[in-house]
Amino acid sequence: MSLRAARDDDDDETRQFHQQLCQYEDHAVRMIHEYFQDDLHHIVENLSSISLLDQLRSRNIPDVEKYQSLEHDRRAFARILLQDIFHGGREAVIALWVSLHALRRRHGSRGLKAVLEELSYRGNSLVEQIVLDKYGHQLIPELKDIQDRHKKHLNEKTEKLLENKLPRCDQQKERFPFCTRYVNLIVVPTDHFRKRSENELLETGVKHEEYLKKAQIELQHISPNKMFRWSHKSKLVPHVVMVSGVPGVGKTTLMQKFVYDWVKGDLYQRFSFVFFFKFRELNRLKEVSLETMILHQYPYLGEQLGKILQDPEKLLFIFDGLDESNHIMDFTSSHLCSNPKHPEHCGQIVVSLVRKSLLNGCSVLMTSRPTRLASIDCDIFQRIVEIIGFFTEERKMYFKNFFSDPELAEKAFNYVKENDTLYTFCYLPSYCWIICTVLSMSFQTTSSGQPVSLLPKTVTQLFVIFVANILFNHSLYKSDAKKILQSIGWMAERGVMNHSVVFDEGDLDCFHVDNQSKLLSSFLMESEPGTYSFLHLTLQEFISALVHYIDYSSEMLQNSLEEAKSHPDGRGEIFLRFLCGLSDGATSSILKEYLGTQAAQASNHVITWMKDLILEEQRASNDMKHLLRTFYYLFETRNKILVLESIKSHIKVDLSRVHMSALDCTVLAFILETCINIKELDLSECHLDDEGLNRLAPALHNLQILSLTYNNLSDTSCTQLASGIRNNPSLKKLDLSDNNLSGPHFSDLMDALSSPACRIEELHLKYNNLPDTSCTQLASGIRNNPSLKKLDLSDNNLSGPHFSDLMDALSSPACKIEELNLGYNNLLDTSCTQLASGIRNNPSLKKLGLFYNNLSGPHFSDLMDALSSPTCRIEKLDLGDNNLSDTSCTQLASGIRNNPSLKILDLSKNRLSGPYFSDLMDALSSPACNIEDLCMIYNGLSNGEEEELRKLETCKANLKIIYRRIR
């Protein structure tokens, strides 16, 4: 299809869309606009404002110029524009929607496409659904009365957000109004749970950073009011929805918000009744009917339950925490139940609701950790979303809500923002709570003005201080603190190794946990009578590591180290990091009152294990991820002597093709700053970004060789790279091939190249989308760098008027470049004049690559004249695939005949066959020609010409010719 035809089709589709909107009455247009309000804010905020304003202007929306001043503040731009559009009435609203439709292909995000498809596909049924979600079903008086009572009950359960208090001896949960404490969570479509081989918390943290790197336009947000909205992927309104998320990311809180908004009438009134269950509560139920299961939690429904269940399409069942369920649930099972009065295993009832054999037409909303989803058939769920936690703005809001003092909130947030390790984990609300709790204690001052405790720099230090604060505030119970830590520690470790986060009375008895201890509630929360879990999974992992320093046993510690390392799903990864972090005396000393007498032996044991692990990986493993994990262990120790001793034999660190997050770069920077023996670093294909480079740059000062190829680095990376180059006189080779460094910041890199401290000898800038304007910047770097010997600029687009700047720099007296690669640069024969100038005046140049250009033409003779000049010392010349014809042979002959330095000549993939071919043969035959290797493949040579080459090769003993005939 031609471009014009495609545009015509777009115009036709937009006109049809316009006609569809015009059919709606005014109130329907307003309802549709309000229904998509959140989507529109996100779409407009991330759309090209210039394109959108142009479209609105073309549709007679006046005064669009006033919004141009808001382009720097995208949120304000979207908010004010949408407000004005809404107040502008029917025509303005339709004009906006049609403008968005016209922009859907060029500037559309997934969210925009989904919204437009929903509106186009559903039509009038969407308006009916909006009305139903707003006003609900008409119910008979008895059901309306029981619905009101049900909503009142759920309101009491959900109107307050429970949060743990700061550690002290009357540890209880505090209740905050939702409106003052809740912070919106970012939810996106997903199926990432399918193949997980890493610790899910760490993997999600890395993935979260990927989302942060992406333009927001690429993300499709799924807010609570979208859970049961039409899906553009399946082209239907889903009835079974799964919400995935790692521990502590806010799954339960999101479900509470969902129920709270339904109770208040703000969400999905299409559901007359919502039933909220937690799997950890259902674990106590064995065989039970659906009716009994409902009445167990909502006994007041009593006699009306039968009538309620008669209309399944009006019902929503929420099941929170599939990963905490002890029931067997096979979503592919053929053994299903259909009678809500018939007793069945609890898991079978849930499966039957999902599979629609029970109450066909009802809706189900479920949550789970990703690890559980990886082991079940998820095709039954019509929409799967993942909570990815907080972005920067949400993190700020959480800190603001946590601290009553705005100055303290800002101080705490700024501290965390500057701490790469802690900030990475702030995507988790539960981590934000722990961090805020610790900082609120650390920022308290004594009468002398000193902080109460040190500020954490590592995750281990964070949890050490957290636990220390708990114990400090339970000083009256110090005598049983060690006993409690020991008992819950061994229980925690078994949970970590067995993927268990829920414990019962039997578990407490098995590990001799005193559930009457005042201290216990500071670590464990009792969600239901007899059901316990740690405040956060990471706290469980920390306590499981700490117990080995409280109750050291060489055999048990060694077994735990080996078991944790052996799990391929990474469940023991954070546990191992904590074990290593606690080996640091300065860190563990905060808890010295509670550690065992053999804590030092535990520390030595862990350190020995780390050393052995590094030696083992050196000998046997090619998996660079293992090396990076070891770096994390060393990073947590903060033990620079140990780092030096462990990594002393690593002259080269190769992490190529390992996906490097910004936090990974922080850890690597610590290793590089500590180990001055590391001379070579390969980070090719590591998906680095500006933030990662910013963290690495200060640590690059000892490297001699650095490879950053295939990272899609932008020109803004040049500023960070420049800092690393300028401060590293040791760096000899820098490979930046296959990135996208073209742009205004490229000059920063070239300025660093020309600095007196720079000693780079080899620079690779292949395939960087550099235009000819970059030649001016390149010239600045080359002209003042006498160290540079090899420069690869192939696969760019340097042809143009500024190419002469580069050649002028090449011919400057200070330039000592010996090897220059300019292949694949779209150079024309007019470039030969500029090339000639650079070659003629640079006696250092030995190798010149000009392959895959288009140098054929009258100016090619200028290049050959320079090749034959007395100052030219070129030994290798690559002219392959330059569209040279046989007439070029005469010019080639001139250059070859008078250049005694030339040893290697590549003329492959040209069309040199013809009457002038003999001129080239004569030059090659002359005594002055010293060429030893000649490549003539794919030149369309005739039989006679090939015979001439064979004779020439026979006559000249030192000459080797590669040729192949092609017609």
N, C-alpha and C positions, 0 to 999 in steps of 0.2 A: 504494500500500500504506500502511495506517495505521501510526503509530508503534508501537502495541501489537502489530500483526501482525509488524512487523519484529523486535521484541524476541522474540516467540514463535519466529520462525524462527531467531534467534540462539541461543536456549535449546535448540532442537531440535538444531542443528548441534553445540553444545557437548556435549550429552548423547551424540550419536553419536560424537564424538571421544573422550569419556570411555570409552565402551564399547570402542572400538578399542584404547585403551591397556590396558584391563583384560584383553584377550585375550593380551597378551605375558607370557611367563614372567619371573621375577624377573631372571635374568641378561640378558635382552633389554632390559628396562627400564633396567638399569644401563648397558648398552652404548649405548643411544640417548642417555641423559643425558650420558654422557662424550663421545660423538660430537659433540654440539651444545654442548659446554662453552664454547668461545670465543664462540659466538653468544649463549648465554644471559648471559654476563657483560656483553656489549655491550648486549643488550636490557634486562636488569634495571637496568643502570646509568643508562639513559636513559628508563626507564618511570616513571610516577607511582608513587612508593613507597606513598602513601596508598591508591591504588586497588588495588595489588597486595596489600598487607597485608590490606585489607578482604576481597579474594577468598580469600586463604589462611585468614583467620579463619572465613569462612563454610564452609570445607571442613575444619574441625576440626584445623587446624594450630595447636598450642598455642604460647604464649609469643611471639607475633609482636610484642608490645609492646616487647620488648627491642631490636628493630631500629630503632625510631623515633628513638632517640638518634643513629643513624648517618646520618640523612637528609642532614646537611650534607656528609658525605663519601661521595659516590655510589659510588666505587670500592670502598671498604671495605664499604659496605652490600651491594653485589652479591656481593663475594667471600665474606663471612661468611654471608649468607643462603643462597647456593648450596652452600657447604660443609655447613651444617647440614641443608639439604634432602637432600643426597646421603647423609649419615650417618643421616638419619631413615628411610631405607628406602623400599620400594616405594610405600607409600601417600602418603608425603610428596612423592616425585618425581612421581607421577601428579597429585596435588593442584596442584603448581606448574604443570605443563603445562596442565591444565584451566583454571586461573586465567588463564594467559596467553592461552589460546584465547578465554576470555570477554571479555578486554580488547582483542582484536585490532582491533576496529573503532574504538573510542573512543580508544585510546592506542597502537595498533599502529604500528610502523615498517615500512619495506620489509623489513628483515631479519627481523622477527617473522613477517610474512606469508609470506615465502619459506620459513622454517624449518617453519612449521605446514603449508604446502602440501606440502613435501617429505615430511614424516612421513605426512600423510594420503594422498598419491598413491602412495607407494612401499610402504608397509606392510611386509610380511614380507620383500620383496626388499631393503629398506634394511638390515634386520638381517643378511641374508646378505652384503650388500656390506660392511658394517662388519667382519664376521668375515674376509672375504677381504682387505680392506685391512690388517687387523691381522696375519694369519698367512700370507697369500699362497697360491699354488698349490702343490700337491704336484708335485715334479719328479722325473724319473728320476735316478739317481745321477750319470750323466755330466753332465747339465745342471745339477744342484745343485753339482757341483764347479766347473764353469765359471762359474756364477753367483757363487759365493764369490770366485773369482779376479777376476771383473769388479768386484764390490763393493769388493774390496781396492784395485784399481787406481783406481777412482773416489774412494775414500776418501782416497788419497794426493793426488789432484788437488784435492779440495774441502775437506779438513779445516781448512785454513788460509785465512784471508782476507788477500789481498795488499793492501798499502797502501803508497803512496810514502812514503819517509822525508822528514824535514825537509831542505830544500835544503843540500847540501854536495857536496864533490867526489867522494865515493864513492857517488853517487846510485844506490841500488838499491831494490827493493821489500822491505818488511818483511812477515813472515808472522805473523799473529795467530790464535790459536784462535778458531773461530767463536763459541763461547760467551762470549768476553770482548770481542769487538769488534762483533758483528752487532747492529744495532738494527732492530726491526720496521718495515717499510714499510707505509704505508697504501695499500691497493688497493681500487678501487671499479669497479662496472660503468660502461661508457662507450660513446658513439659520437661523442664530441666532435671526433674527428679529421676528420670529414667536411667541414667548412667552415672552413678556417683561412686567415685573411688577415693575421694578425699574426705577428711573431716567436714561434715556438712556446714558447721559454723564457719570454718575457714573458707570453704569453697564459696559459700554464699557471700562472704565478705569480699572475696576477689571479684565475684560476679557483680556485686553491688558497685564496686569501683568501675567496672565496665559500663554499667548503666550511667554512672556519673560522667564518664568520658563522652558518652553518646550525646548528641544534640537531643534536647528534650522532645523535639519533634518526632523522634523515632520511637518514643515510648507511648503505649496505649494504656492510660491509667484506667483501672477498674475500681471506681468508688463503690460504697455499699449499695447505692441505688442502681448500679449496673449489674449486680450479681445475677439477676433474673431478667435482664434485658435481652432483647433479640441478639443472637450471635451471628456476625457476618461470616464466620468460618463455617458453621454448620447450617446456616440459613434457617434457624428456628429459635423459638423462645425456650431456653433450657429449663428443665425441671429438676435436674440433679447437678449440683455444683460442688466442687471440691476446692477448698482454700488450703494451700500448702504454705509452710513456713517453718524455719528453724526454731528451736526452743528460745523463748524470750523475745520473739519478734513482734508479738502482739496478737496472736490468733484468738485467744480467749477474749481479750479486750475488744477486738473488732466484732466478735459475735455479741458481746454485751452491748456494744454501741448499736449494732443492728437491731437487737430486741428493743433497746431503749428508744430508738427512733421510730420503730413500729408502734410502740405503746403511745408515743406522743403524737402519732398521726402524721409523722413526717416521711414515712417510708412504707411502700408496699401495702397499702390498705386492701389490695386484692386478697390478701390472706386474712380471713376472719379470725383465725386462731393460729398462734405460733407456740410450738412446744420446744423448750430448750433443755437438752440433756447433755451431761458430761459423761464420757465413757468411763472415767475413773469411778463415777458413782454407779454406773450400770454394772460394773464388775461384780458387785455383790449379788446381782440377780442371776438366777440360773434359768430354769424353765418358767416362762411367764407369758401371758397374753399381751397383746399391744394395749388393750384397755387397762389391764392391771398395771402395766408399765407407766402409762400416763397418769393413772389415779394415784400411784405410789408417790408421784411428785406433785400432782395437782388434785388432791382429794376433793376439793370443793366443786369440781366439775360434775361429780356424782351422776345423778339421774340424767343430766343433759348430754352426757358423753356420746350416747348412741346417736342422738340427733346431730351432734357436731360431726361425727365421722361419716354421716350420710352424704356429705358434699366434699369429697377429697380434694377437689380443685381449689377449695378455699383454705386448705391447711398447709402449713409449713412446719417441717421437723428439722431442728438444728441439733447436730451431734458433734460435740467438741472433743478433739483429742483421740482420733483413731489409733494413733501410735501408743496410747496408754491403755488400750482395750486388751483384756485377757481373753476375750471371746474369739472363737474361730469365725472368720468372715471370708467366705469364698464368693466373690461377686460373679463368678461364672457358674455357680452351683445350679443344678436343675431341681434340687430339693428345696422348694419354696413353700411358703404358707400364704393363705388368702383370707383367712377368717380372723378378724381382730379380737375375737373372743377365745380363740383356741390357743392353749399354752404351747410355746415353742422355746428353743434356746434363744437367748436374747440376741446373739449375733445373727441368727437366722431371721429374726424379725426385722433387724436393720437392713439386711441384704434384700429381703422381700419388699420393703418399702422402696429401696433404690431400684429394684428390678421391676416395680410396678405390679407385681402379683398381689400385693397387699395395698389397699386404698389407691387403686390406679387413678392417676390424675393429681395426686398430692405432690408437693415439692419437698426436696431434701437439700439441706446445706450442711456440709461436713468439713471438719478441719483435720489436718494431720501434719506430722513432720515429714520431710521429703524421704527420709530413709524407709519409712513404712510404705510409702507409695511405690518405691522401687521394687517391692516384692509382690505387688498385686496387679491385677489387670484393671487398668484405669480407663479402658475404652467406654465403660458404662457411664462415666461422668461426662455430661454434655458441655460443661465449661470447667476448666481447671485454671485457677489463678494462684499467684504466689505473692505473699506479703514480703516486700524487700526492705521494709522498715522506714527509716528516716533519710531524707536528703538534707542538705545543709540548713535550709530554712526551718525544717521541722526540728532539727537538732537544737537550733537556737531557741525555738519556741519551747522545747522541753526544758532547757536550762532556765529560761525566763519563768516558766511556771513553777519549777522546783524551788528556786530561791526567791524568797520574799523581797530581798534587797536587790534592785536592778543592777547596782554596781558590782555586787558579789556575783550575780549571774553572768555578767559580761566578763568579769575577771576569770571565773571558772571556765567559761566557754573558750576564751582566748588561750588559756593555758592548755586545754585539751586540743585546740586547733593547731597549736604549735608542736604538740606531741604526736608524731605520726602513728605510733603504735596504738595509743588510746583512741585517737580520732577514728582510726579505721573501724574499730568495733562500735562506734557510736551510732551505727545504723540500727542497732538493737535497742529498743526502749529499756529493756532490763539492764543492759550495760550502762545506759545513760543514768539509770537510777543508782547503780553501784558506784559509778564514777562521781556523780553529784554527791552521793552520801559521803564518800571518802574525802572529796575536796571540801565539803562543808565542815568536816572535822579538821582537815589539814590547814584550812585558812583561819581557824580560830587561833587567837594569840594568847600567850600567857602574859602575866603582869610585866615580864621583861621585854615583851614585844616580839618574842620568838614564836614561830608556828608550833602548834601542839605536836605535829608529826611531820615527817618529810613528805615531799610531794612525789607521787609515783612517776616513774619513767618507763617501766615495763609493766606488762600485764601481771607478772608474778608479784611485783612490788605493790600493784594496785590491790590485789587480793590479800597480801600479807597485811597491809595497812587496814583493809576492811575488817579482817578477822581480829587484828590487834585492837581496833576500836570497839568491837563487840566485847572482847574479853576485858578491856579496860573499864567498860561501863557495867560489867558484871563482876567487879572486883570483890563483892561480898561472897561470890561463889567460886573463887579462884581454886579452892581445893578440889572441886569436881570438874573443873574446866578441862584438864588434861585427860581425864577419864572419858568425858563426853566426846572430845575430839578424836580420841583413839577409837571408840566404839563406832561413831558415825563415819569415821575415816575408812575403816575396813568395809563397812556396809556400802559406802560411796564407791569404793574401788570395784567391788563386785558389780555394782550397777553400771559403772563405766564400761567394764569389760563385757557385760552382757546386754548392753543397750537398754538398760532399765532406768527409768527416772521416777517411777512410782514404787513406794514401799508400803508394806502393811505391818500389822502388829507382829506377825510371824517373823518378818525380817528384823524388826527391832529386838525381838526376843533372841533370835539367832545370834545377833552381834552384841547382846547384852546392853542395849541402849536404854537408858533410864528415861522413860517418857514423862516422868514427873519432874525432871530437872528444869529449873527456870531458864537455864541457858539454851535448852534444846530449841525453843521457838525462834531463837536468833538465826538458826541455820536451816531448820526444817519448818515447813508450813503444813498444817493439817487441813486439807481441803474438805474432807468429810471425816466423820469419826472413823478412826482406824486406817486412814489413807494419808500417806505423807510423801512429800517431795522436797528437794532442796529449793532454796529461793531462786536459784538459777542453775542450769546445767553446768556452767563453768565453775560455779562455786563448788558443786559436787566434784568436779574434776580436780579443783585445787585441794579440797579436803582429802581426796583420795591420794594425792601426792604428799601432802603434809604429814599424813599418818606414818609414812616411812621414816620421817625425821623424829617423830614422837616415840614410835615403837619399832626401832630398827632391828631387822633380822636380815642377815646377808642372803640367806636362801630365799626368803620371801621377796626381797627387793629385786634380786636377780630374776626370779620367775616373773615378777610384774614387768620388769623392763623388757624381757624377751616376749612376753605375751602382748604387751602394748605395741611393740614394734611389728609383730606378726600379723596384726589385723589389716587386711587390704583396704577396708573401708575407712581407715584413718580414725577410728573411734578413740584410739589411745594417744593421738597426736598432741592434744593440749595437755593431757596428763603428763606426757614426757617432757613437754616444755616447762611445766611447773616443777617437775622433779629437778630439772637442770637449773632452773631459776633459783630454787631454794638452796642449791649447792653454794651460792654466793653468800659468804659470811655476813657481809654488810646487810644484805636483804633479810636473811633468816634471823639475824640478831634482834630484830624488832619483836620476834616471838620467842626469844631465848628462854624466858621463864617457863614456857610450856613445852619446849623440846626435850627429848630424852637425853640421857648422859652420853649416848652413842651417836648423837646427831652429826658430829664431825666425821665419824666413820661412814655414815650414810652419804655425806657430802663427798668423801673420797671415793666411795664406791661408784657414785654417779659419774664423777669426773673420769675415773678409770674406764667406765663403760663408754663414755663419749669418745675418749681417745681410741679405744679398740674399735668403735663403730667407724670412725674416720679412716683408720687403717684398713678395715674390712672393705669399705666402699672404694678406697683407692685400688685395692687389689682386684675386686670382683665386679663392681657395679658400673654400668654405663648409663644408668638412669640419673640424669642430673637433678631430678627432683629430690632424690635422696640427699644429694650434697646440699641443696638449698635447705632442706629440713634440718640438717646438721648445723647449718649456719644459724638457724633459728634457736636451736638448743644453746649454742655458744652465745648468741645475742642475749638470751635471758639470763645467762650467768653473769654477764658484765665483767667477766674475769679475763682481762686482756693477756695475762701471762699464759693462761690456759689456751686462749685463742692462738697466740703465737706458737706455742708448743704443738698444738694440734694441726695447724695449717702450714707449718714451716716448709713442708715439702711441696706445697702447691705453688709452683711457679706460674702455672696457667690455670685459670678458672673458666671452664666452658659451661655456660648455662644456656647455650643456644637452643631455641625452640621450647624453652620453658616459659610459660606465661607469667611474666613478672608484673605483679601489682606494685603500687606505690609503696606499700608496706614491705614487700620483698626487697625493694630498692633501699629502704631504710636499713634493713638487716644487712644487706650486702655492703652498704656504705660503712657500717660499723666494722665489718670484717676487713674491708680494704684499708680503712684508716689504721687498723691495728696491725695488719700484716703487710709490712713494707716489702716483703719478699715476693709478693704477687706482682708479676711483670706483664702478664697478658690476660685480657678479659674479653671473652666472646659472648655478646648478648644479641646475636643475630636472631631474628624472628621471635622476639620476646614480647611483642605488643607493648613496648614502652610508650609512655606519654610524657608530656611536659613535667607533670608533677613528679613522676618517677625520676626523670633526669635531674630535676632540681634537687632531689634528695641525694642523688649519686654524685653530682658535679664536684662537691668539695672533697670527695674521697678518691678522685682520679689522679692525684698529683704524683703517684709513684709508678704508674703504668707506663710501659714502653709500647705496648700494642693494644689497641682498642677497636673492636668490631661491633658496629651497631646497624648492620644491614637488615633489610626487610622489617622495619619497625613502623613504617608509615609515619615517621616523624615529620612534623610541619616546620615551617621556617621559624616559628617561635622557639623551637628547640635549640636554634642556633645560639640564642643568648646564653642558655645554660651550658652548652658545649663550649662556647667561647671562654666561659669562666674556668672550665676544667683545663682547656688548652693553655690559657694564659699563665696558669699557675703550675704548669707541669713541664719543666724543661727536659724531663726524661722521655716524654712521648715521642716515639719515632714513626709509628704507623697508625693511621686513623682511617677506618673503612666505614663510610656513611652511605654506601650504595643502596639503591632501592628504597629511598624514602621520598619525601616531597618537600625539600628544603627551599624551594623557590619562594621568594617573597622579600619584603623589606628587611626582615631580621637576618637575612643571609649575610648582610654586610657586617654584622657583629662577629660572625664566624671568621670572615676574611680579615677583619681588624685584628682578631686574636692571632691569626696565622702570620700576620706581619709584625707581631710584637717581638721585641728583642729576646724574650725568654723562650719563644717557641723554637723547638728543634725538630719539628716534624720533617721526616724524610720521604714519607710515602702517604699520599692522600687519595682516597677513592671517593669520587662523587658521581659515580655511574648511576644512571636512571633516577634522576632527581627532578625531572621536569623543569630544568633550568632554561630560561629563555636567553636570548642574546643580550638582554639588558644585564644579566648576571655577569657578563664578561667584564664589565667595568669594575664590579666588586671583586671578581676573581683576580683581575689585574692588580688591584691594590694589595691583595694578599701575596701574590707571586713576586711582585716587583721588589718587595722588601724582605724576602725570605731566602737567604743563601743556602739554607739547609735542605730545602725541598728538592728531591731528586726524581720522584715518580709521581705523576698526576694523571688520574683516570677520570676523564670527563665524557666518556662514551654514553650513548643512549640519553642524550638531552636534546635541546633544540637551540643550539648556539648560533645557528646561521642568522646573519643580519648585520646591520651597520655597526653594532657595538662589538662585533667579533674582532675588529681591528684593535680595540683596546687590549684584548687578551694577547694578541700577537705582539703588540708594542711592548707589553710587560715581559713576554718571553724573550725578547731581544735586548732587554736591559742588562747592563753589566753584572748586576747583583744576582740575576737569575741563573741558577745552576741545574735546572731541570734536565735530566738525562733521558727520561721516558715520558712521552705524552700520548695519551689515547684520546682521539677525537672521533672514533667510530660512531655511527648511528646518530649523526647530528644534523642531518638534512643540509649539509654544506653543498653549495653549488660551485660551478667552476669559477665564479667571480670571487669566491673565498680564497682561491689559489693565490691571488695577488697578495692578500693579507698573510696567508700562510708562508709565502715566499719571504716576506719581510722578517717573520719570526725565525725561520730556518737559517736564513743567510747570516743573521747577526747573533746566533747562539751556537758557539762551538762546543757546548756541553751536550747538546741533544744527540742521543745515540739511537733511540727507538721512537718511531712515529707511527701511530695507528690511525688510518683514515678510512677504514673499511666501511661499507654500507653507507656511503654518501652518494653524491651525484656530481663528481668533479669533471666529467667529460665536457669539453668545450674549448674555445680558443684561449681562455685564460689558464688552462692546464699547463701551457708552456711556461708560464711564470714560475709555477711550482718546480718544474723540471730544471729551469735555469738556476734556481736557488739551490737545487740538489747538486748541481755541478759546480757550485762556487767553491773557491779554495777553503773558505771557513767552515763549510758544512762537514760535519763528522758523523752523519747518520749511518748506522750500521744495519738497522732493520727498518724496512718500510712496508706497511700493509696498505695496499690499494684495492683489496678485494671488494667485488660488488659495487663498482662505481660507475657502471654504465659506459665504461671506456670502449670505444670502437677501434677498428684497426688504424684509423687516422691518428689515434693517440700514440701509436707505436713509434712514430717519428719523434714526437716530443719525449716519450720515455727513453728512446735511444740516446737523446742528447743528455739527459740527466745521468743515465747509467754509464755512458762512455767516459765521462769526466769525473766520476766519483770513486776513487779507489777505496773508500771506507766501507761502502755498501756491501754487506755480506748476505743478508736475507731479504728477499723481495717476494711479496705475495700479490699476484695479479689474478687470483681466482675469481670466477663468477663475473667475468666481463665478456666482451664479444670482439676479441682481438684478431679473429680470422679475417684475412683479406690481403689485398696487394701490398699494403704497408707493413705487413707482418715481417717482411724480410729486413726492414730497417731495424726492428727490435733484435732480430737474429744477428745482424751485423754487429750491433753494439755489444751483445752478450758474448760474441766471439772475440772481441778485441782484447789485446793483452792487458789493457788498462782496467778491464772489468774484473773485479775480485769477488763477484757473487758466488756464494757456495750453496745456498738453498734457494730454489726458484719454484714457486707453486703456480701452476697454469691450469688447474682443473676447471672444468665447466666453462670453456672458452669457445666451444663450437669449432675447434680446429679441424682442418681437413686432414686426410691421410698423409698428404705430402708435407704439411706443416708439422704433424707429429713425427714424421720421419726426420725432418730437419732438427727437431728437438733431441731425438735419439742420437743423431750424429754429433750434435753439439756436446751432449753429456759424455759421449765416448772420447771426444777430442780433449775435453777439459777434465782432468782427473779429479779435481777438487769440487766439481759442480754436481749437485744432486737436483734433479728436476722431477716434480710430481705433476702429471698431466693425465687427463682423461677426456676422450672425445665425447662431445654432446652435440647433436644436431638441433 
